Amino acid sequence: MNCFYYLIILFQLILIVSSQNPTVEIVKTEPAANKGRVIYAQRDEDVTIWCYVENLRPLTKVRYQKTSKSPTGKVQLIDISENERPKDNTKYAIEKPKDFTWRLRIKSTQTHDSGVYSCYIRISEYKSEFSNVTLIVFSKPTFVDHKTTSDAEYKKDEHVKLQCTTEGDPKPYIEWTRVGNALLPIGRERSENPVLDISRIQPQDRGLYRCRSWNMMGEISRQIAVGVLFPPVIEASYSIVKQTEGYLIELQCLVEVNPSPTTAYWLKEDGEIIARSNGRYAVNTFKGAFGHYTIELVINGVKSTDYGSYSCYVTNVIGTEHQSVTLIRSDVPMPSFKQGKIISSSSMIKSSYFIMIPLFLCTFL
Ligand SMILES: *[C@@H]1O[C@H](CO)[C@@H](O)[C@H](O)[C@H]1NC(C)=O
């Protein structure tokens, strides 16, 4: 009798199980969804959704659909697939890796693929069983080349707008800095404005600028070389130089200029132009880094007629500038600026003897 009861209960249980309602569940996604069932995907990446359906009745179809909002706020519904058949197989694929599993692959996702994806079955005219997951397609920033400044040269005092434009989703941040930690021309270390507005560009503003842009999906950066063309800016090493007759002395002009000088010479107050080394004069140009030059006049064995004012003239395509250096008589001999010791015109001869004698010896031995 007891046994009979048990059998009845067992039969009832079997009946309940077999008549159980079908269930639909999205069991897995790639990339994985977060706790709020949201998938964040990178643009151009494939997204896969696994839907597991239990107790599916014959002839019931497993479907996927997508609901999204258009930019105007209108709800749009797209039927993606019915059983194993996607409507648009360039965009979607349905695979059946296992019984009861319908796997949807969204190929190369784009921003407009964002929306709610539902796997569902229709149980009756009025009842459907859903499982949903939300997809948000994001993209890391990329440069908008035609709206981003390239390497360029500007004339001093020109109004310059350096532009850095990127696009991405979510809207990327932008930051301007200078390479080597110099301040931006606007007087700050960094700027978040996509346009760096330099009202009157100055020689010290030239160099490398960096534009960095980022959002939650990634970061990019670009360096922009900014050149400034300006006439020579000249400073004398010493504006007054002293020397006794018969000794060597150098007059020097320190020049900053871009582009490179086309000519550099010295003009004496009596109108004599000293453009190249000649007799007691040596005219030298030394090139330093970053548009710096030294223009030098070496007078070997100063004579009384040498005292007076000299001007160095430097020209480039932008303009000509000059700076004066005065040579005055000194009671005591002064050391050469470059060699740090006193050099008389006779000691020049002596030193050349020192070179000549060993040379002679070498040739004879
Ligand atoms: C799933 O999506 C469908 C279609 O947009 C909607 O009708 C349903 O309410 C959603 N279900 C849940 C649990 O969000």
The ligand as an SDF file (V2000), in Angstrom:
LIG
                    3D

 14 14  0  0  0  0  0  0  0  0999 V2000
   14.2930   41.8870  -22.2320 C   0  0  0  0  0  0  0  0  0  0  0  0
   14.1230   42.5880  -23.4430 O   0  0  0  0  0  0  0  0  0  0  0  0
   12.8160   42.5850  -23.9170 C   0  0  0  0  0  0  0  0  0  0  0  0
   12.8110   43.2270  -25.2700 C   0  0  0  0  0  0  0  0  0  0  0  0
   13.4020   44.4950  -25.2210 O   0  0  0  0  0  0  0  0  0  0  0  0
   11.8910   43.2880  -22.9330 C   0  0  0  0  0  0  0  0  0  0  0  0
   10.5530   43.2430  -23.3800 O   0  0  0  0  0  0  0  0  0  0  0  0
   11.9990   42.6010  -21.5860 C   0  0  0  0  0  0  0  0  0  0  0  0
   11.2640   43.2890  -20.6330 O   0  0  0  0  0  0  0  0  0  0  0  0
   13.4340   42.4870  -21.1430 C   0  0  0  0  0  0  0  0  0  0  0  0
   13.5240   41.7040  -19.9400 N   0  0  0  0  0  0  0  0  0  0  0  0
   14.2460   42.0670  -18.8940 C   0  0  0  0  0  0  0  0  0  0  0  0
   14.2230   41.1320  -17.7610 C   0  0  0  0  0  0  0  0  0  0  0  0
   14.8670   43.0920  -18.9050 O   0  0  0  0  0  0  0  0  0  0  0  0
  1  2  1  0
  1 10  1  0
  2  3  1  0
  3  4  1  0
  3  6  1  0
  4  5  1  0
  6  7  1  0
  6  8  1  0
  8  9  1  0
  8 10  1  0
 10 11  1  0
 11 12  1  0
 12 13  1  0
 12 14  2  0
M  END
$$$$
